[in-house]
Amino acid sequence: MLIKSLVIIVYSLLIIVFGLIGLKRTRTFSDFFLGGGKVGPWMTAFTYGTAYFSAVLFIGFAGKIGWDFGYSGLWIAIGNTFIGVLLVWWLLGPRIKTMADEYGVSTMAEYFEKRYDSRFLKLFSSICIFVFFIPYSAAVFIGLSYLFKTNFDINFSLALIFMGFFTAIYLVLGGYKSMTMIDVIFGIIMIAGVIILVMNTVKSGGGLQSITMRLEQINPSLVSWVGPPGLWPLISLVFLTSVAPMAMPQLVQKFYAIRDRKAIRIGMIASTIFALLICGAAYFTGATTRVFLTVAETPDAFELGKPVVDNLMPILLAKVIPHSLSILILLLILSASMSTLAALVLISSSAAVKDVYQGFINPQATDLQLTLFMRVANACFVLLSVILAYFRPATIVAILGVSWGAIGSVFLGPFIWGLFMKKANKMGAISSAILGLTVCLSLSIYGMSPPEAGTLGMIVSLCSNPIVSLVFQRTKPQTR
């Protein structure tokens, strides 16, 4: 316990140091929000990957999906890697950078305003970012707090306060510059951590063949191509977690900040390899939960005989990782989560300050005012997320499903077609955002699982923009 505490103290001091370094290098709003638009490929690759994968993956998704789907959960890792990362970098990255430079924008809401000549869409998208990123951040805080509770036996609320404080501190100080510098270190820690995690899981299970045989004895479907819940639930999870990143503001921002198109090509390879390692390790380990956790041996993982899905991975990690290496696994998940939280906080704060305040309230706001208000907004957003996390309104998977589904439903249609379809227009973009969000939230309210509701909302968003755009293109009065 003493060694763990000392490592966490050093880790915390490191965060503060990078925050202070970022503070010294931050002169303008562009520095604070985009690192001056000159971030290199390796930093961007690490900051993209670490923003994509967090405690939500390792604590919530890996446990819940691994328990339900077994090995077929690895389809999600494949989708995340080759759609959510490789395809985004290869197909969308260069186009995003070109359009950002062409329109002179630094946020997705600004892009919508310029691309579609719609101030309504700018305001609507900004509000959606702020509203739906709060539960996403809360889910990350919940996952981290469970991990600290398991490793240090400290109160859930104290863990929340600790995490909120250090997330706010290095962002308020240095913004994106601090984040990109420390994300390289976070990424290296994550790679080392997942290698150790997989090796020790296989070793504790008596080898891969032994783990597979035991899973098959529990339920043969756990080692089949499609796990027990069925094909549609699996497809919805793959779609939600792999396609939504194509228009997730915190990931798209990385291409606004990257140095140039050449850097995108270099970063694509590093980011894809990183994603394959992290995702593959998380979902493979999650699939072993049924092997290592039983009501008799690990009662804390169950309640009335049913698994408490948010507790599965913390208890599994404590069981399969030697005490001497447990601190590295703690740092793995802590690193993944800190960077994700930083990305969410920055984007949400920019939606409130750059898009709403400067866009609608005070267009004459100075660069100094924007930077100051961004720092204040960062702290406020962290506070709101911590408060929501304290009440734990649902499981991590459910919270994230609603957040990702809602954001994907709002942004996918307007963003993707805006990049590649010249005839996509204002009516198509607005209708796709509103229809997609309405379908997603309505289905969630009426009891459909959040991943499935989010998937259908995103499909509606993607399909409606080109259809409505072409209809209004044809009915537009001809000019002479």
Secondary structure as a PSIPRED ss2 file (coil, helix, strand):
# PSIPRED VFORMAT (PSIPRED V4.0)

   1 M C   1.000  0.000  0.000
   2 L H   0.000  1.000  0.000
   3 I H   0.000  1.000  0.000
   4 K H   0.000  1.000  0.000
   5 S H   0.000  1.000  0.000
   6 L H   0.000  1.000  0.000
   7 V H   0.000  1.000  0.000
   8 I H   0.000  1.000  0.000
   9 I H   0.000  1.000  0.000
  10 V H   0.000  1.000  0.000
  11 Y H   0.000  1.000  0.000
  12 S H   0.000  1.000  0.000
  13 L H   0.000  1.000  0.000
  14 L H   0.000  1.000  0.000
  15 I H   0.000  1.000  0.000
  16 I H   0.000  1.000  0.000
  17 V H   0.000  1.000  0.000
  18 F H   0.000  1.000  0.000
  19 G H   0.000  1.000  0.000
  20 L H   0.000  1.000  0.000
  21 I H   0.000  1.000  0.000
  22 G H   0.000  1.000  0.000
  23 L H   0.000  1.000  0.000
  24 K H   0.000  1.000  0.000
  25 R H   0.000  1.000  0.000
  26 T C   1.000  0.000  0.000
  27 R C   1.000  0.000  0.000
  28 T C   1.000  0.000  0.000
  29 F H   0.000  1.000  0.000
  30 S H   0.000  1.000  0.000
  31 D H   0.000  1.000  0.000
  32 F H   0.000  1.000  0.000
  33 F H   0.000  1.000  0.000
  34 L H   0.000  1.000  0.000
  35 G H   0.000  1.000  0.000
  36 G H   0.000  1.000  0.000
  37 G H   0.000  1.000  0.000
  38 K C   1.000  0.000  0.000
  39 V E   0.000  0.000  1.000
  40 G C   1.000  0.000  0.000
  41 P H   0.000  1.000  0.000
  42 W H   0.000  1.000  0.000
  43 M H   0.000  1.000  0.000
  44 T H   0.000  1.000  0.000
  45 A H   0.000  1.000  0.000
  46 F H   0.000  1.000  0.000
  47 T H   0.000  1.000  0.000
  48 Y H   0.000  1.000  0.000
  49 G H   0.000  1.000  0.000
  50 T H   0.000  1.000  0.000
  51 A H   0.000  1.000  0.000
  52 Y H   0.000  1.000  0.000
  53 F C   1.000  0.000  0.000
  54 S C   1.000  0.000  0.000
  55 A H   0.000  1.000  0.000
  56 V H   0.000  1.000  0.000
  57 L H   0.000  1.000  0.000
  58 F H   0.000  1.000  0.000
  59 I H   0.000  1.000  0.000
  60 G H   0.000  1.000  0.000
  61 F H   0.000  1.000  0.000
  62 A H   0.000  1.000  0.000
  63 G H   0.000  1.000  0.000
  64 K H   0.000  1.000  0.000
  65 I H   0.000  1.000  0.000
  66 G H   0.000  1.000  0.000
  67 W H   0.000  1.000  0.000
  68 D H   0.000  1.000  0.000
  69 F H   0.000  1.000  0.000
  70 G H   0.000  1.000  0.000
  71 Y H   0.000  1.000  0.000
  72 S H   0.000  1.000  0.000
  73 G H   0.000  1.000  0.000
  74 L H   0.000  1.000  0.000
  75 W H   0.000  1.000  0.000
  76 I H   0.000  1.000  0.000
  77 A H   0.000  1.000  0.000
  78 I H   0.000  1.000  0.000
  79 G H   0.000  1.000  0.000
  80 N H   0.000  1.000  0.000
  81 T H   0.000  1.000  0.000
  82 F H   0.000  1.000  0.000
  83 I H   0.000  1.000  0.000
  84 G H   0.000  1.000  0.000
  85 V H   0.000  1.000  0.000
  86 L H   0.000  1.000  0.000
  87 L H   0.000  1.000  0.000
  88 V H   0.000  1.000  0.000
  89 W H   0.000  1.000  0.000
  90 W H   0.000  1.000  0.000
  91 L H   0.000  1.000  0.000
  92 L H   0.000  1.000  0.000
  93 G H   0.000  1.000  0.000
  94 P H   0.000  1.000  0.000
  95 R H   0.000  1.000  0.000
  96 I H   0.000  1.000  0.000
  97 K H   0.000  1.000  0.000
  98 T H   0.000  1.000  0.000
  99 M H   0.000  1.000  0.000
 100 A H   0.000  1.000  0.000
 101 D H   0.000  1.000  0.000
 102 E H   0.000  1.000  0.000
 103 Y H   0.000  1.000  0.000
 104 G C   1.000  0.000  0.000
 105 V C   1.000  0.000  0.000
 106 S C   1.000  0.000  0.000
 107 T C   1.000  0.000  0.000
 108 M H   0.000  1.000  0.000
 109 A H   0.000  1.000  0.000
 110 E H   0.000  1.000  0.000
 111 Y H   0.000  1.000  0.000
 112 F H   0.000  1.000  0.000
 113 E H   0.000  1.000  0.000
 114 K H   0.000  1.000  0.000
 115 R H   0.000  1.000  0.000
 116 Y H   0.000  1.000  0.000
 117 D C   1.000  0.000  0.000
 118 S C   1.000  0.000  0.000
 119 R H   0.000  1.000  0.000
 120 F H   0.000  1.000  0.000
 121 L H   0.000  1.000  0.000
 122 K H   0.000  1.000  0.000
 123 L H   0.000  1.000  0.000
 124 F H   0.000  1.000  0.000
 125 S H   0.000  1.000  0.000
 126 S H   0.000  1.000  0.000
 127 I H   0.000  1.000  0.000
 128 C H   0.000  1.000  0.000
 129 I H   0.000  1.000  0.000
 130 F H   0.000  1.000  0.000
 131 V H   0.000  1.000  0.000
 132 F H   0.000  1.000  0.000
 133 F H   0.000  1.000  0.000
 134 I H   0.000  1.000  0.000
 135 P H   0.000  1.000  0.000
 136 Y H   0.000  1.000  0.000
 137 S H   0.000  1.000  0.000
 138 A H   0.000  1.000  0.000
 139 A H   0.000  1.000  0.000
 140 V H   0.000  1.000  0.000
 141 F H   0.000  1.000  0.000
 142 I H   0.000  1.000  0.000
 143 G H   0.000  1.000  0.000
 144 L H   0.000  1.000  0.000
 145 S H   0.000  1.000  0.000
 146 Y H   0.000  1.000  0.000
 147 L H   0.000  1.000  0.000
 148 F H   0.000  1.000  0.000
 149 K H   0.000  1.000  0.000
 150 T H   0.000  1.000  0.000
 151 N H   0.000  1.000  0.000
 152 F H   0.000  1.000  0.000
 153 D C   1.000  0.000  0.000
 154 I C   1.000  0.000  0.000
 155 N C   1.000  0.000  0.000
 156 F H   0.000  1.000  0.000
 157 S H   0.000  1.000  0.000
 158 L H   0.000  1.000  0.000
 159 A H   0.000  1.000  0.000
 160 L H   0.000  1.000  0.000
 161 I H   0.000  1.000  0.000
 162 F H   0.000  1.000  0.000
 163 M H   0.000  1.000  0.000
 164 G H   0.000  1.000  0.000
 165 F H   0.000  1.000  0.000
 166 F H   0.000  1.000  0.000
 167 T H   0.000  1.000  0.000
 168 A H   0.000  1.000  0.000
 169 I H   0.000  1.000  0.000
 170 Y H   0.000  1.000  0.000
 171 L H   0.000  1.000  0.000
 172 V H   0.000  1.000  0.000
 173 L H   0.000  1.000  0.000
 174 G H   0.000  1.000  0.000
 175 G H   0.000  1.000  0.000
 176 Y H   0.000  1.000  0.000
 177 K H   0.000  1.000  0.000
 178 S H   0.000  1.000  0.000
 179 M H   0.000  1.000  0.000
 180 T H   0.000  1.000  0.000
 181 M H   0.000  1.000  0.000
 182 I H   0.000  1.000  0.000
 183 D H   0.000  1.000  0.000
 184 V H   0.000  1.000  0.000
 185 I H   0.000  1.000  0.000
 186 F H   0.000  1.000  0.000
 187 G H   0.000  1.000  0.000
 188 I H   0.000  1.000  0.000
 189 I H   0.000  1.000  0.000
 190 M H   0.000  1.000  0.000
 191 I H   0.000  1.000  0.000
 192 A H   0.000  1.000  0.000
 193 G H   0.000  1.000  0.000
 194 V H   0.000  1.000  0.000
 195 I H   0.000  1.000  0.000
 196 I H   0.000  1.000  0.000
 197 L H   0.000  1.000  0.000
 198 V H   0.000  1.000  0.000
 199 M H   0.000  1.000  0.000
 200 N H   0.000  1.000  0.000
 201 T H   0.000  1.000  0.000
 202 V H   0.000  1.000  0.000
 203 K H   0.000  1.000  0.000
 204 S H   0.000  1.000  0.000
 205 G C   1.000  0.000  0.000
 206 G C   1.000  0.000  0.000
 207 G C   1.000  0.000  0.000
 208 L H   0.000  1.000  0.000
 209 Q H   0.000  1.000  0.000
 210 S H   0.000  1.000  0.000
 211 I H   0.000  1.000  0.000
 212 T H   0.000  1.000  0.000
 213 M H   0.000  1.000  0.000
 214 R H   0.000  1.000  0.000
 215 L H   0.000  1.000  0.000
 216 E H   0.000  1.000  0.000
 217 Q H   0.000  1.000  0.000
 218 I H   0.000  1.000  0.000
 219 N C   1.000  0.000  0.000
 220 P H   0.000  1.000  0.000
 221 S H   0.000  1.000  0.000
 222 L H   0.000  1.000  0.000
 223 V H   0.000  1.000  0.000
 224 S C   1.000  0.000  0.000
 225 W C   1.000  0.000  0.000
 226 V C   1.000  0.000  0.000
 227 G C   1.000  0.000  0.000
 228 P C   1.000  0.000  0.000
 229 P C   1.000  0.000  0.000
 230 G C   1.000  0.000  0.000
 231 L H   0.000  1.000  0.000
 232 W H   0.000  1.000  0.000
 233 P H   0.000  1.000  0.000
 234 L H   0.000  1.000  0.000
 235 I H   0.000  1.000  0.000
 236 S H   0.000  1.000  0.000
 237 L H   0.000  1.000  0.000
 238 V H   0.000  1.000  0.000
 239 F H   0.000  1.000  0.000
 240 L H   0.000  1.000  0.000
 241 T H   0.000  1.000  0.000
 242 S H   0.000  1.000  0.000
 243 V H   0.000  1.000  0.000
 244 A H   0.000  1.000  0.000
 245 P H   0.000  1.000  0.000
 246 M H   0.000  1.000  0.000
 247 A H   0.000  1.000  0.000
 248 M C   1.000  0.000  0.000
 249 P H   0.000  1.000  0.000
 250 Q H   0.000  1.000  0.000
 251 L H   0.000  1.000  0.000
 252 V H   0.000  1.000  0.000
 253 Q H   0.000  1.000  0.000
 254 K H   0.000  1.000  0.000
 255 F H   0.000  1.000  0.000
 256 Y H   0.000  1.000  0.000
 257 A H   0.000  1.000  0.000
 258 I E   0.000  0.000  1.000
 259 R C   1.000  0.000  0.000
 260 D C   1.000  0.000  0.000
 261 R H   0.000  1.000  0.000
 262 K H   0.000  1.000  0.000
 263 A H   0.000  1.000  0.000
 264 I H   0.000  1.000  0.000
 265 R H   0.000  1.000  0.000
 266 I H   0.000  1.000  0.000
 267 G H   0.000  1.000  0.000
 268 M H   0.000  1.000  0.000
 269 I H   0.000  1.000  0.000
 270 A H   0.000  1.000  0.000
 271 S H   0.000  1.000  0.000
 272 T H   0.000  1.000  0.000
 273 I H   0.000  1.000  0.000
 274 F H   0.000  1.000  0.000
 275 A H   0.000  1.000  0.000
 276 L H   0.000  1.000  0.000
 277 L H   0.000  1.000  0.000
 278 I H   0.000  1.000  0.000
 279 C H   0.000  1.000  0.000
 280 G H   0.000  1.000  0.000
 281 A H   0.000  1.000  0.000
 282 A H   0.000  1.000  0.000
 283 Y H   0.000  1.000  0.000
 284 F H   0.000  1.000  0.000
 285 T H   0.000  1.000  0.000
 286 G H   0.000  1.000  0.000
 287 A H   0.000  1.000  0.000
 288 T C   1.000  0.000  0.000
 289 T H   0.000  1.000  0.000
 290 R H   0.000  1.000  0.000
 291 V H   0.000  1.000  0.000
 292 F H   0.000  1.000  0.000
 293 L C   1.000  0.000  0.000
 294 T C   1.000  0.000  0.000
 295 V C   1.000  0.000  0.000
 296 A C   1.000  0.000  0.000
 297 E C   1.000  0.000  0.000
 298 T C   1.000  0.000  0.000
 299 P H   0.000  1.000  0.000
 300 D H   0.000  1.000  0.000
 301 A H   0.000  1.000  0.000
 302 F E   0.000  0.000  1.000
 303 E E   0.000  0.000  1.000
 304 L C   1.000  0.000  0.000
 305 G C   1.000  0.000  0.000
 306 K E   0.000  0.000  1.000
 307 P E   0.000  0.000  1.000
 308 V C   1.000  0.000  0.000
 309 V H   0.000  1.000  0.000
 310 D H   0.000  1.000  0.000
 311 N H   0.000  1.000  0.000
 312 L H   0.000  1.000  0.000
 313 M H   0.000  1.000  0.000
 314 P H   0.000  1.000  0.000
 315 I H   0.000  1.000  0.000
 316 L H   0.000  1.000  0.000
 317 L H   0.000  1.000  0.000
 318 A H   0.000  1.000  0.000
 319 K H   0.000  1.000  0.000
 320 V H   0.000  1.000  0.000
 321 I C   1.000  0.000  0.000
 322 P C   1.000  0.000  0.000
 323 H H   0.000  1.000  0.000
 324 S H   0.000  1.000  0.000
 325 L H   0.000  1.000  0.000
 326 S H   0.000  1.000  0.000
 327 I H   0.000  1.000  0.000
 328 L H   0.000  1.000  0.000
 329 I H   0.000  1.000  0.000
 330 L H   0.000  1.000  0.000
 331 L H   0.000  1.000  0.000
 332 L H   0.000  1.000  0.000
 333 I H   0.000  1.000  0.000
 334 L H   0.000  1.000  0.000
 335 S H   0.000  1.000  0.000
 336 A H   0.000  1.000  0.000
 337 S H   0.000  1.000  0.000
 338 M H   0.000  1.000  0.000
 339 S H   0.000  1.000  0.000
 340 T H   0.000  1.000  0.000
 341 L H   0.000  1.000  0.000
 342 A H   0.000  1.000  0.000
 343 A H   0.000  1.000  0.000
 344 L H   0.000  1.000  0.000
 345 V H   0.000  1.000  0.000
 346 L H   0.000  1.000  0.000
 347 I H   0.000  1.000  0.000
 348 S H   0.000  1.000  0.000
 349 S H   0.000  1.000  0.000
 350 S H   0.000  1.000  0.000
 351 A H   0.000  1.000  0.000
 352 A H   0.000  1.000  0.000
 353 V H   0.000  1.000  0.000
 354 K H   0.000  1.000  0.000
 355 D H   0.000  1.000  0.000
 356 V H   0.000  1.000  0.000
 357 Y H   0.000  1.000  0.000
 358 Q H   0.000  1.000  0.000
 359 G H   0.000  1.000  0.000
 360 F H   0.000  1.000  0.000
 361 I H   0.000  1.000  0.000
 362 N C   1.000  0.000  0.000
 363 P C   1.000  0.000  0.000
 364 Q C   1.000  0.000  0.000
 365 A C   1.000  0.000  0.000
 366 T C   1.000  0.000  0.000
 367 D H   0.000  1.000  0.000
 368 L H   0.000  1.000  0.000
 369 Q H   0.000  1.000  0.000
 370 L H   0.000  1.000  0.000
 371 T H   0.000  1.000  0.000
 372 L H   0.000  1.000  0.000
 373 F H   0.000  1.000  0.000
 374 M H   0.000  1.000  0.000
 375 R H   0.000  1.000  0.000
 376 V H   0.000  1.000  0.000
 377 A H   0.000  1.000  0.000
 378 N H   0.000  1.000  0.000
 379 A H   0.000  1.000  0.000
 380 C H   0.000  1.000  0.000
 381 F H   0.000  1.000  0.000
 382 V H   0.000  1.000  0.000
 383 L H   0.000  1.000  0.000
 384 L H   0.000  1.000  0.000
 385 S H   0.000  1.000  0.000
 386 V H   0.000  1.000  0.000
 387 I H   0.000  1.000  0.000
 388 L H   0.000  1.000  0.000
 389 A H   0.000  1.000  0.000
 390 Y H   0.000  1.000  0.000
 391 F H   0.000  1.000  0.000
 392 R C   1.000  0.000  0.000
 393 P C   1.000  0.000  0.000
 394 A C   1.000  0.000  0.000
 395 T C   1.000  0.000  0.000
 396 I H   0.000  1.000  0.000
 397 V H   0.000  1.000  0.000
 398 A H   0.000  1.000  0.000
 399 I H   0.000  1.000  0.000
 400 L H   0.000  1.000  0.000
 401 G H   0.000  1.000  0.000
 402 V H   0.000  1.000  0.000
 403 S H   0.000  1.000  0.000
 404 W H   0.000  1.000  0.000
 405 G H   0.000  1.000  0.000
 406 A H   0.000  1.000  0.000
 407 I H   0.000  1.000  0.000
 408 G H   0.000  1.000  0.000
 409 S H   0.000  1.000  0.000
 410 V H   0.000  1.000  0.000
 411 F H   0.000  1.000  0.000
 412 L H   0.000  1.000  0.000
 413 G H   0.000  1.000  0.000
 414 P H   0.000  1.000  0.000
 415 F H   0.000  1.000  0.000
 416 I H   0.000  1.000  0.000
 417 W H   0.000  1.000  0.000
 418 G H   0.000  1.000  0.000
 419 L H   0.000  1.000  0.000
 420 F H   0.000  1.000  0.000
 421 M C   1.000  0.000  0.000
 422 K C   1.000  0.000  0.000
 423 K C   1.000  0.000  0.000
 424 A C   1.000  0.000  0.000
 425 N C   1.000  0.000  0.000
 426 K H   0.000  1.000  0.000
 427 M H   0.000  1.000  0.000
 428 G H   0.000  1.000  0.000
 429 A H   0.000  1.000  0.000
 430 I H   0.000  1.000  0.000
 431 S H   0.000  1.000  0.000
 432 S H   0.000  1.000  0.000
 433 A H   0.000  1.000  0.000
 434 I H   0.000  1.000  0.000
 435 L H   0.000  1.000  0.000
 436 G H   0.000  1.000  0.000
 437 L H   0.000  1.000  0.000
 438 T H   0.000  1.000  0.000
 439 V H   0.000  1.000  0.000
 440 C H   0.000  1.000  0.000
 441 L H   0.000  1.000  0.000
 442 S H   0.000  1.000  0.000
 443 L H   0.000  1.000  0.000
 444 S H   0.000  1.000  0.000
 445 I H   0.000  1.000  0.000
 446 Y C   1.000  0.000  0.000
 447 G C   1.000  0.000  0.000
 448 M C   1.000  0.000  0.000
 449 S C   1.000  0.000  0.000
 450 P H   0.000  1.000  0.000
 451 P H   0.000  1.000  0.000
 452 E H   0.000  1.000  0.000
 453 A H   0.000  1.000  0.000
 454 G H   0.000  1.000  0.000
 455 T H   0.000  1.000  0.000
 456 L H   0.000  1.000  0.000
 457 G H   0.000  1.000  0.000
 458 M H   0.000  1.000  0.000
 459 I H   0.000  1.000  0.000
 460 V H   0.000  1.000  0.000
 461 S H   0.000  1.000  0.000
 462 L H   0.000  1.000  0.000
 463 C H   0.000  1.000  0.000
 464 S H   0.000  1.000  0.000
 465 N H   0.000  1.000  0.000
 466 P H   0.000  1.000  0.000
 467 I H   0.000  1.000  0.000
 468 V H   0.000  1.000  0.000
 469 S H   0.000  1.000  0.000
 470 L H   0.000  1.000  0.000
 471 V H   0.000  1.000  0.000
 472 F H   0.000  1.000  0.000
 473 Q H   0.000  1.000  0.000
 474 R H   0.000  1.000  0.000
 475 T H   0.000  1.000  0.000
 476 K C   1.000  0.000  0.000
 477 P C   1.000  0.000  0.000
 478 Q C   1.000  0.000  0.000
 479 T C   1.000  0.000  0.000
 480 R C   1.000  0.000  0.000
